[in-house]
Amino acid sequence: MATISKQLLSGSTQGTGIKIVQTSTAGDTVHTAIAGTTDIDEIWIWACNTNTSTVVLTLEMGSADVDDNIKVAINPNETVLVVPGLPMHNGLIIKGFASVANKVNVFGYVNRMDI
């Protein structure tokens, strides 16, 4: 039978926000998915814009290839869900960068599924 455990994003310290400092690829590490192909990380990420103007956040979901990117414009003082439970494994890395440095923080967790 499958088991599920809630995990912190690997780029977070004690579950706190991850400040996005980088403004281009390769961005700041947000999470490294579980190694191998038999287990899955179901990833949930929210992003908060602390700037006074809109900031564009790009999450590189396993590679810098634009086909693997999630890109979202976040309004000032807004927090939005940017990764709604997407599955990932095989040690792929999620990295993030923003159009303005130090103005976006990402928060989240992983449901690690042992299948």
PLY file of the C-alpha trace (Angstrom):
ply
format ascii 1.0
element vertex 115
property float x
property float y
property float z
element edge 114
property int vertex1
property int vertex2
end_header
0.00 0.00 0.00
1.22 3.50 -0.84
2.22 5.88 1.93
2.27 9.67 1.87
4.38 11.96 4.03
4.45 15.76 4.04
7.95 17.19 3.49
9.47 20.66 3.48
10.71 22.06 0.20
14.39 21.10 0.18
15.44 24.72 -0.49
13.71 25.91 2.69
15.07 26.19 6.20
12.53 24.91 8.71
9.64 25.60 6.31
10.33 29.32 5.99
10.10 31.24 2.73
12.74 30.96 0.04
13.82 34.39 -1.19
14.30 34.51 -4.95
17.50 36.46 -5.46
18.44 35.51 -9.02
17.09 37.44 -12.02
18.04 34.93 -14.72
18.69 31.25 -15.28
19.95 29.25 -13.41
17.88 30.49 -10.53
17.76 29.80 -6.82
17.10 26.18 -5.81
13.56 25.75 -4.51
13.32 21.94 -4.33
15.13 18.80 -5.40
12.69 15.97 -6.09
13.14 12.52 -4.64
15.73 10.37 -6.42
14.67 7.41 -8.54
11.48 6.67 -10.39
9.51 4.54 -7.95
8.45 7.38 -5.59
6.87 10.74 -6.43
6.91 14.22 -4.95
3.60 16.05 -5.34
4.73 19.68 -5.18
2.75 22.66 -3.91
4.32 26.14 -4.16
2.94 29.61 -3.42
4.76 32.84 -4.29
4.48 36.20 -2.54
5.43 39.51 -4.19
6.61 42.06 -1.61
7.35 44.68 -4.27
5.28 47.78 -5.07
4.95 46.72 -8.72
4.27 43.50 -10.62
7.10 40.94 -10.66
7.39 38.01 -13.06
8.48 34.74 -11.45
9.89 31.90 -13.54
10.17 28.40 -12.07
12.38 26.00 -13.99
10.72 22.64 -13.42
13.61 20.21 -13.85
15.44 22.05 -16.61
16.03 25.53 -18.04
14.21 24.55 -21.26
11.32 26.98 -21.77
8.97 24.02 -22.27
9.65 23.10 -18.61
9.08 26.58 -17.18
6.17 27.94 -15.20
5.99 31.70 -15.61
3.60 33.92 -13.64
3.16 37.67 -13.17
2.47 38.42 -9.51
0.81 41.69 -8.55
2.15 43.81 -5.67
1.49 42.47 -2.18
-0.14 39.35 -3.61
0.39 35.67 -2.81
-0.56 33.15 -5.50
-0.48 29.38 -5.96
2.04 28.71 -8.74
2.58 24.93 -8.53
-0.72 23.11 -7.81
0.39 19.62 -6.81
2.43 18.72 -9.87
4.32 15.40 -9.68
8.08 15.15 -10.02
10.79 12.60 -9.25
14.18 11.31 -10.45
16.15 14.01 -8.59
14.96 16.83 -10.85
15.56 20.32 -9.47
13.14 23.24 -9.37
14.92 26.59 -9.62
13.41 30.05 -9.59
14.29 33.52 -10.79
12.34 36.76 -10.93
12.28 39.98 -12.93
13.28 41.87 -9.76
15.74 40.48 -7.19
14.76 39.94 -3.55
11.05 40.77 -3.99
9.51 37.29 -4.32
9.41 34.65 -1.61
8.19 31.13 -2.28
6.59 28.83 0.26
5.30 25.31 0.01
5.52 21.65 0.77
5.76 18.26 -0.87
3.54 15.23 -0.46
6.08 12.43 -0.87
4.36 9.30 -2.16
5.97 5.91 -1.68
4.26 3.86 -4.38
0 1
1 2
2 3
3 4
4 5
5 6
6 7
7 8
8 9
9 10
10 11
11 12
12 13
13 14
14 15
15 16
16 17
17 18
18 19
19 20
20 21
21 22
22 23
23 24
24 25
25 26
26 27
27 28
28 29
29 30
30 31
31 32
32 33
33 34
34 35
35 36
36 37
37 38
38 39
39 40
40 41
41 42
42 43
43 44
44 45
45 46
46 47
47 48
48 49
49 50
50 51
51 52
52 53
53 54
54 55
55 56
56 57
57 58
58 59
59 60
60 61
61 62
62 63
63 64
64 65
65 66
66 67
67 68
68 69
69 70
70 71
71 72
72 73
73 74
74 75
75 76
76 77
77 78
78 79
79 80
80 81
81 82
82 83
83 84
84 85
85 86
86 87
87 88
88 89
89 90
90 91
91 92
92 93
93 94
94 95
95 96
96 97
97 98
98 99
99 100
100 101
101 102
102 103
103 104
104 105
105 106
106 107
107 108
108 109
109 110
110 111
111 112
112 113
113 114
